[in-house]
Amino acid sequence: MSHNNTKNKSFGFALFLIGCLFFSYGFITWANSALIPYLKIACELSDTQSYLVATAFFAAYFFMAIPSSYVLRWVGFKRGMSLGLFVMAFGALIFIPAAESRSYPMFLTGLFIIGTGMALLQTASNPYAAALGPMESAARRISIMGICNKIAGVISVYVLSGIMLKDVDQLKAHLKVLPDIQRNLELDMLAQKVVLPYTIIAISLSVLGIIFFFIHLPEVKDEEVSDISPVHSRKSILRYPHLILGVLAIFFYVGVEVISYDTFTGFGEELGYPTQLASKFATYTGYGLLAGYLLSIAAIPRWISQRNALTAAVLLSMALVVAAIFTRGTMAVTCFALLGFSNAVMWPAIWPLALDKLGRFTKIGSALLVMGIVGGAVITPLYAKVSEWIHSRQQAYWLMIPCYLYILYFALKGYKFRKPG
């Protein structure tokens, strides 16, 4: 009995620390929704160029996920998470010389390095959170982590847009009438606004990295992550088609989720709202995600299965996208913000369905799912390009519908597509 109590306390403390991790990369990820309009002005970019923020950040997941799985195999989950935090801190520090030179490629380099650290963290922390308890409630634990993530996201949007986009509408009007030398001086001053917050971010990540390096956490073995007995004979990860289909589901899900907050400022501008006000709209998405996570924690698996919740969420998301396309003003903003609520269950439901019964392949399977996060790098700039082609940010949201249709397929059929052992 005492052994179980000790184990539960150990797992509870581990979940608390993993929650701190999710908070840190929620803050960093949602910072992009403020960075996109900020860098668009500071570095004088087009819409499509500004969305390369998402490309640089999320592309790192694709390139670094498989190497991350090997790093975790060498050093274990705990030290892997510590290393990821130090890499993110280094990426945040790159913003200082990037701001000094107002160099967009250098900002993108910093974002890619931050994304590299995040890939390592995500590869370790999602299966770790799933493993700290029974499989049936894995979505609930990942949802709790999601709450930490989205609270950080809301704080991030408020804090960073408040610092970097303060009085931005007056500045934009002012820049149009200034001679080149004066305009460059104003833009240099604007670029400096990113230095203090990203220095604080770098210090905070370093401190968290040191804590993770020295603290004791229960090490989770692959056998604890997933039951290996039914499929132990399978030699290759490619023998699990449901995993590959799950990777695609993550690809499309991350694409639509990133669109739901990173493009919200631009959508608000198109609807006629000032930039400074529209830059806070992503917080509404964050509140929606929080409400969705809380409902998921209460309802899954007590009243509804992970899979049925995923199906219902996808259908609601498609209805909200269509409503956001065909309405204006407050109604359009509300429908788009509610995507946060309907999207909330998708990430925590897709992960355990895709990782189910992988056994010794769990770490590499997790790495492949993290590679799927590259959807944010591909679909977000694709949305920007489509919106430029058709001259409508609002109508470009039709791009989200086929993404949701694929996730619906995974929820109904793809998750159970298994090859015989």
Secondary structure, DSSP 8 states (H G I E B T S, - for coil): -HHHHHHHHHHHHHHHHHHHHHHHHHHHHHHHHHHHHHHHHHTT--HHHHTHHHHHHHHHHHHHHHHHHHHHHHHHHHHHHHHHHHHHHHHHHTHHHHHHHT-HHHHHHHHHHHHHHHHHHHHHHHHHHHHSS-GGGHHHHHHHHHHHHHHHHHHHHHHHHHHHTTTHHHHHHHHHHS-HHHHHHHHHHHHHTTHHHHHHHHHHHHHHHHHHHHS------HHHHS--GGGTT---GGG-HHHHHHHHHHHHHHHHHHHHHHTHHHHHHHTT--HHHHTTTHHHHHHHHHHHHHHHHHHTTTTS-HHHHHHHHHHHHHHHHHHHHH--HHHHHHHHHTHHHHHTTHHHHHHHHHHTT-GGGHHHHHHHHHHGGGHHHHHHHHHHHHHHHHT-TTGGGGGHHHHHHHHHHHHHTGGG-----
